[in-house]
Amino acid sequence: MKSILFLVPVLFQTCSAHYIWNTLIAGSTTSTAAVRQPINNSPVTSVSSNDVRCNISPGAASQTVPVSAGSTIGFKLDNTVYHAGPAAIYLGKAPGSVASWDGSGANWFKIAEWSANFNPFKFTDEGASQLTTTIPSSVPAGEYLVRIEQIGLHVAGAPQWYISCAQIQITGGGGANPPKVSIPGYVSPSDPGLTVNIYNPVPTSYTVPGPRPFRG
């Protein structure tokens, strides 16, 4: 009986260590209704799965939030970043109405990433309760999915993706045409940023998986 009782808090801690990006930050506003809410806080575990776009069967968003190019964009977390690993924010331009787009096609580009510091080695997003960046002012107007990913690398060889997507309408903007990728397809399962053991030996350099961020 003692061993069973011991397992209960251990299992609870394991579950509660997961997290959900549940709130969009767009300019001076926040919205949970614009987020395609994940069904639970379990991570995606395959970078080759369609689930790596916007999580596993997320709920439909009921809002598309307007935000001007050059404004703040990001997400709040229902916890803090507990698992060591990098993060990134992507924009995906919808071919029509973003509400009916599943994120397929080579429409995605990265606009921000959070890597690591060294001496001592530590990921820069560790302990964060929100991550934000700026929409490049040259990004064309239109309807987009904004996607955040944080990759837990705490289990060597078994990366975990904590992902959410939200619906936005970018206003203003310019005529930039950044190189675009498909998700999945944007990262190989053998990417060194995914296969790295962050404990032994401790990394002396690190490159966030995926394309380099478009800064405008």
Secondary structure, DSSP 8 states (H G I E B T S, - for coil): -HHHHHHHHHHHHHHHT---EEEEEETTEEESTTEE--SSS--B--TTSTHHHH-SS----S--EEEETTSEEEEEESS---S---EEEEEEE-SS-GGG--S-SS-EEEEEEE-EETTTTEETTTT-SEEEEE--TTS-SEEEEEEEEEEE-SSTT--EEEEEEEEEEEES--------B-SSSSS-TT-HHHH--SSSS--S----SSS-----
